[in-house]
């Protein structure tokens, strides 16, 4: 069995998973209107961490998350040669080093925590977080390592914001995933972390089971998802088949839900094809914004908190159905015992990834 736990979330909503859970349970969003940050000095809605300024923002956030996770696991884990650290991100420390966004951070983390191995960075657009958690699970399952720490991190930068503006993909209001009036994404920054291990005893609090998933690439377009949801259908279908789990066993779907017209439509079509349209579903982008390579880790950590607290969290920003296929969008927080959760992610280049979390 592969275990996952010791989750950490650092975002505009708080510095711990518990702080973030409290904000989510109150339906508070970290998205605010940031003055003059657009390419033409427009005011743009963003989800930014207060006080995270100056150089080495990415590196400081990764180190902070790992230090927090260290307090939630047995002390020997970090320095063991049977432990690997994986860093999931899209652009890393782009503002600090245009030519090598990850090297300096990996070296700094290795030195500060006396790691046995140099951390490895995985960057595959917006599926990076879910993909990295799957890589971690596969490493443990294959016996390469006993423990793999996954840290997903991205910080807001002009490069990313201006890039999405050039695609006319940035909403002029807080994002509204799956809503009829959605206008695009809201960018966010944050960091999530979790330990994936083959040993239940190394967690100070009860872990959950990670059911490692699969990925698929539909190669539809460099920035546009498949109109048929083919990649997501194949990805989720294989993940469920791998673990012998039918649709009746899925209690909740944490979707990617960026709030763009084409992404949300693609997901709705895919879930319809998978006979999952009736499952309670939300997007967490209305709380955190789109944290890119960190999203899959942060949102998986939230799924774990939902499972621990037996609570479904409403999909913030949703009012009216905006997809051709119906979805069971969560309209208000509601108590629910969750046994199995499906987490999906989709990204540029046609990438799709999925995994499942199961209660023990």
C-alpha positions as CSV (number, residue, x, y, z in Angstrom):
1,X,0.0,0.0,0.0
2,X,1.2,3.5,-0.8
3,X,0.4,6.1,1.9
4,X,0.1,9.9,1.5
5,X,-0.1,12.4,4.3
6,X,1.6,15.2,6.3
7,X,0.1,17.6,3.9
8,X,1.1,21.3,3.9
9,X,-0.6,24.2,2.2
10,X,0.9,27.7,2.0
11,X,-1.3,30.2,0.2
12,X,-2.9,33.6,0.6
13,X,-5.4,31.8,2.9
14,X,-2.9,30.7,5.4
15,X,0.4,28.9,6.1
16,X,-0.9,25.5,7.1
17,X,-3.3,22.9,5.8
18,X,-5.5,23.6,8.8
19,X,-5.5,27.4,8.3
20,X,-6.5,26.9,4.6
21,X,-9.2,24.4,5.5
22,X,-10.7,26.9,7.9
23,X,-10.8,29.5,5.1
24,X,-12.3,27.0,2.7
25,X,-14.9,25.9,5.1
26,X,-16.0,29.6,5.4
27,X,-15.8,30.0,1.6
28,X,-13.2,32.7,1.8
29,X,-11.2,33.4,-1.3
30,X,-7.6,34.5,-1.6
31,X,-8.3,36.4,-4.8
32,X,-8.1,40.2,-4.7
33,X,-7.8,43.0,-7.2
34,X,-4.2,43.9,-7.7
35,X,-3.7,47.5,-9.0
36,X,-1.5,48.2,-12.1
37,X,0.0,44.7,-12.5
38,X,-1.1,44.0,-16.1
39,X,0.9,44.5,-19.2
40,X,-0.7,47.8,-19.8
41,X,-0.8,48.6,-16.1
42,X,-4.4,47.3,-15.8
43,X,-5.8,46.2,-12.5
44,X,-5.9,42.4,-12.4
45,X,-7.5,39.9,-10.0
46,X,-4.8,37.7,-8.5
47,X,-4.3,35.4,-5.5
48,X,-0.9,36.5,-4.1
49,X,0.8,35.7,-0.7
50,X,1.1,38.8,1.4
51,X,4.7,39.7,2.2
52,X,6.2,37.3,-0.4
53,X,8.4,40.0,-2.0
54,X,11.9,40.5,-3.3
55,X,14.4,37.9,-4.6
56,X,14.3,34.2,-4.1
57,X,10.5,34.0,-3.6
58,X,10.3,30.6,-5.1
59,X,13.2,29.2,-3.1
60,X,11.9,30.7,0.2
61,X,8.5,29.2,-0.3
62,X,9.8,25.7,-1.1
63,X,12.1,25.8,2.0
64,X,9.2,27.0,4.2
65,X,6.9,24.2,3.0
66,X,9.6,21.5,3.5
67,X,10.3,22.8,7.0
68,X,6.6,22.6,7.8
69,X,6.3,19.1,6.5
70,X,9.4,18.0,8.5
71,X,7.4,18.7,11.7
72,X,4.7,16.2,10.6
73,X,6.9,13.2,9.9
74,X,9.6,11.1,11.7
75,X,12.8,13.1,11.9
76,X,15.1,10.6,10.2
77,X,13.1,10.7,6.9
78,X,14.7,13.9,5.4
79,X,18.3,12.8,5.6
80,X,17.7,9.1,4.7
81,X,19.3,7.9,1.5
82,X,15.9,6.1,0.9
83,X,14.2,9.5,0.6
84,X,13.8,11.6,-2.6
85,X,12.4,15.1,-2.9
86,X,10.5,16.1,-6.0
87,X,9.6,19.7,-6.9
88,X,6.6,20.3,-9.1
89,X,6.4,23.7,-10.9
90,X,5.9,25.3,-14.2
91,X,8.3,28.3,-14.1
92,X,10.1,27.9,-10.8
93,X,12.4,30.8,-10.0
94,X,12.1,32.4,-13.4
95,X,12.5,35.9,-11.9
96,X,15.8,35.0,-10.3
97,X,17.4,33.0,-13.1
98,X,16.1,33.1,-16.6
99,X,18.4,30.3,-17.7
100,X,18.0,27.8,-14.8
101,X,14.8,28.2,-12.8
102,X,15.4,25.2,-10.6
103,X,19.1,24.4,-10.1
104,X,19.8,27.0,-7.4
105,X,16.7,26.1,-5.4
106,X,17.4,22.4,-5.6
107,X,21.0,22.9,-4.3
108,X,19.8,25.3,-1.5
109,X,17.2,22.8,-0.3
110,X,19.6,19.9,-0.4
111,X,22.2,21.9,1.6
112,X,19.7,23.3,4.2
113,X,18.1,20.0,5.0
114,X,21.1,17.8,4.6
115,X,19.4,15.7,2.0
116,X,21.1,12.5,0.7
117,X,20.0,13.3,-2.9
118,X,19.6,16.5,-5.0
119,X,15.9,17.2,-5.5
120,X,14.5,16.6,-8.9
121,X,12.2,19.1,-10.6
122,X,9.3,18.0,-12.7
123,X,7.8,20.6,-15.0
124,X,4.9,19.6,-17.3
125,X,2.6,22.7,-17.5
126,X,-0.5,22.5,-15.3
127,X,-0.5,18.8,-14.8
128,X,2.8,19.0,-13.0
129,X,1.5,18.5,-9.5
130,X,-0.7,15.5,-10.1
131,X,1.9,14.0,-12.4
132,X,4.6,14.4,-9.7
133,X,2.5,12.7,-7.1
134,X,2.0,9.8,-9.4
135,X,5.8,9.7,-10.1
136,X,6.3,9.7,-6.3
137,X,3.9,6.8,-5.9
138,X,5.5,4.8,-8.7
139,X,9.0,5.3,-7.2
140,X,7.8,3.9,-3.9
141,X,6.0,1.1,-5.5
142,X,9.0,0.1,-7.6
143,X,11.3,0.1,-4.6
144,X,13.5,3.0,-5.8
145,X,12.8,4.9,-2.6
146,X,10.9,4.2,0.6
147,X,9.8,7.8,0.9
148,X,9.2,10.6,-1.6
149,X,8.4,14.2,-0.6
150,X,6.5,16.1,-3.2
151,X,6.6,19.9,-3.1
152,X,4.4,21.9,-5.7
153,X,5.3,25.5,-5.9
154,X,4.7,28.5,-8.3
155,X,4.9,32.2,-7.8
156,X,3.2,35.0,-9.7
157,X,5.4,36.6,-12.3
158,X,5.1,39.2,-15.1
159,X,6.2,36.5,-17.6
160,X,3.3,34.2,-16.7
161,X,0.7,37.0,-16.3
162,X,1.6,38.7,-19.5
163,X,1.7,35.4,-21.3
164,X,-1.9,34.5,-20.3
165,X,-3.0,38.1,-21.1
166,X,-1.6,37.6,-24.7
167,X,-3.8,34.6,-25.0
168,X,-6.8,36.7,-23.9
169,X,-7.3,34.0,-21.2
170,X,-7.2,36.2,-18.0
171,X,-10.7,37.1,-16.5
172,X,-11.5,40.6,-15.7
173,X,-13.3,39.3,-12.5
174,X,-12.5,36.5,-10.1
175,X,-12.6,33.2,-12.1
176,X,-15.9,31.4,-12.2
177,X,-15.2,27.7,-13.2
178,X,-18.0,25.9,-15.1
179,X,-20.2,29.0,-14.9
180,X,-22.1,30.3,-17.9
181,X,-20.5,33.8,-17.5
182,X,-16.9,32.6,-17.0
183,X,-14.3,34.7,-18.8
184,X,-11.0,33.0,-18.1
185,X,-8.5,32.2,-15.4
186,X,-7.3,34.1,-12.3
187,X,-3.7,33.4,-11.6
188,X,-2.5,32.5,-8.1
189,X,0.6,31.6,-6.2
190,X,1.2,29.1,-3.5
191,X,2.9,25.9,-2.3
192,X,1.7,22.5,-1.3
193,X,3.7,19.5,0.0
194,X,3.0,15.9,1.0
195,X,4.9,12.8,1.9
196,X,4.3,9.6,-0.2
197,X,5.6,6.5,1.6
198,X,5.4,2.8,1.8
199,X,5.4,3.0,5.6
200,X,2.4,4.1,7.6
201,X,4.4,4.5,10.8
202,X,6.5,7.5,9.6
203,X,3.5,9.8,9.7
204,X,2.7,11.6,12.9
205,X,-1.0,11.9,11.9
206,X,-3.1,9.2,10.1
207,X,-2.2,9.1,6.4
208,X,-4.5,8.2,3.6
209,X,-4.0,5.8,0.7
210,X,-2.6,7.1,-2.6
211,X,-4.0,5.2,-5.6
212,X,-1.4,6.3,-8.2
213,X,-2.9,7.3,-11.5
214,X,-2.0,7.7,-15.1
215,X,-1.5,10.5,-17.7
216,X,-2.4,10.9,-21.3
217,X,-1.7,13.5,-24.0
218,X,-4.2,14.3,-26.7
219,X,-1.8,16.7,-28.4
220,X,-4.7,18.8,-29.6
221,X,-3.1,22.2,-29.5
222,X,-0.2,24.0,-27.7
223,X,-2.7,25.9,-25.5
224,X,-6.1,24.5,-26.3
225,X,-7.6,21.3,-24.9
226,X,-9.2,18.6,-27.0
227,X,-12.8,19.5,-27.9
228,X,-13.8,15.8,-27.2
229,X,-12.0,15.3,-23.9
230,X,-10.2,12.3,-25.4
231,X,-7.0,12.7,-23.3
232,X,-8.8,13.1,-20.0
233,X,-11.2,10.2,-20.8
234,X,-8.3,7.9,-21.5
235,X,-6.3,9.1,-18.5
236,X,-9.2,8.7,-15.9
237,X,-10.4,5.5,-17.5
238,X,-7.0,3.9,-17.1
239,X,-6.6,5.2,-13.6
240,X,-9.9,3.6,-12.5
241,X,-9.1,0.4,-14.4
242,X,-5.7,0.1,-12.8
243,X,-7.2,-0.1,-9.3
244,X,-10.4,-1.9,-10.3
245,X,-12.6,1.0,-9.2
246,X,-15.9,1.5,-11.0
247,X,-17.8,4.8,-11.2
248,X,-20.1,3.7,-8.3
249,X,-17.0,3.9,-5.9
250,X,-16.1,7.5,-6.7
251,X,-17.5,9.9,-4.0
252,X,-16.2,13.2,-5.3
253,X,-14.3,14.7,-8.2
254,X,-11.8,17.6,-7.7
255,X,-11.7,18.9,-11.2
256,X,-9.1,21.1,-12.9
257,X,-11.8,23.8,-13.6
258,X,-9.7,26.8,-14.8
259,X,-12.7,28.9,-15.7
260,X,-11.8,29.2,-19.4
261,X,-14.5,28.4,-22.0
262,X,-12.7,25.5,-23.6
263,X,-11.2,23.8,-20.6
264,X,-14.4,23.6,-18.6
265,X,-16.4,22.4,-21.6
266,X,-13.8,19.7,-22.3
267,X,-13.9,18.5,-18.8
268,X,-17.7,18.3,-18.8
269,X,-17.7,16.3,-22.0
270,X,-15.0,14.0,-20.6
271,X,-16.9,13.3,-17.4
272,X,-20.0,12.7,-19.4
273,X,-18.2,10.1,-21.5
274,X,-16.9,8.5,-18.3
275,X,-20.4,8.3,-16.8
276,X,-19.3,10.5,-14.0
277,X,-21.5,13.5,-14.6
278,X,-23.6,12.8,-11.5
279,X,-20.7,12.8,-9.1
280,X,-20.3,15.8,-6.7
281,X,-17.7,18.0,-8.3
282,X,-15.9,21.3,-7.7
283,X,-13.0,23.4,-8.8
284,X,-10.8,25.1,-6.2
285,X,-9.6,27.8,-8.5
286,X,-12.1,30.2,-7.1
287,X,-10.2,30.1,-3.7
288,X,-6.6,29.9,-4.8
289,X,-6.6,31.1,-8.4
290,X,-4.7,28.9,-10.8
291,X,-1.4,28.1,-9.1
292,X,-0.2,26.3,-12.2
293,X,2.5,23.6,-11.3
294,X,1.5,23.8,-7.7
295,X,-2.2,23.4,-8.3
296,X,-2.2,19.6,-8.4
297,X,-0.4,19.3,-5.0
298,X,-2.3,22.1,-3.3
299,X,-5.7,20.7,-4.5
300,X,-4.8,17.1,-3.6
301,X,-3.9,18.4,-0.1
302,X,-7.4,20.0,0.1
303,X,-9.0,16.8,-1.0
304,X,-7.2,15.1,1.9
305,X,-8.5,17.8,4.3
306,X,-12.0,17.3,2.9
307,X,-11.7,13.6,3.5
308,X,-10.4,14.1,7.1
309,X,-13.2,16.5,7.9
310,X,-16.0,14.7,6.0
311,X,-17.0,17.8,4.2
312,X,-17.7,18.8,0.5
313,X,-16.6,22.4,-0.3
314,X,-18.7,24.4,-2.7
315,X,-17.3,25.5,-6.0
316,X,-16.8,29.2,-5.6
317,X,-17.9,31.4,-8.4
318,X,-20.4,29.0,-9.9
319,X,-24.0,30.2,-10.4
320,X,-25.4,29.0,-13.7
321,X,-24.6,25.9,-15.8
322,X,-22.1,26.9,-18.6
323,X,-21.3,23.6,-20.2
324,X,-23.1,21.5,-22.8
325,X,-22.9,18.4,-20.6
326,X,-24.5,18.6,-17.1
327,X,-22.3,18.4,-14.0
328,X,-23.2,18.0,-10.4
329,X,-21.4,21.2,-9.2
330,X,-21.3,21.5,-5.4
331,X,-23.4,24.6,-4.6
332,X,-22.8,24.7,-0.8
333,X,-20.7,23.1,1.8
334,X,-22.2,19.9,2.9
335,X,-21.2,17.0,5.3
336,X,-20.4,13.8,3.5
337,X,-18.3,10.8,4.4
338,X,-15.7,10.4,1.6
339,X,-14.2,7.1,0.9
340,X,-12.6,7.6,-2.6
341,X,-11.8,10.9,-4.3
342,X,-10.8,11.5,-7.9
343,X,-8.4,14.3,-8.7
344,X,-7.8,15.4,-12.3
345,X,-5.6,18.0,-14.0
346,X,-5.3,19.2,-17.6
347,X,-2.8,21.5,-19.2
348,X,-1.1,23.1,-22.1
349,X,0.2,20.8,-24.8
350,X,-2.8,18.5,-24.3
351,X,-1.5,16.9,-21.1
352,X,-3.9,15.2,-18.6
353,X,-3.2,13.4,-15.3
354,X,-5.4,11.9,-12.6
355,X,-5.0,10.1,-9.3
356,X,-7.2,8.9,-6.5
357,X,-7.1,9.2,-2.7
358,X,-8.8,6.6,-0.5
359,X,-9.6,6.6,3.2
360,X,-8.0,3.9,5.2
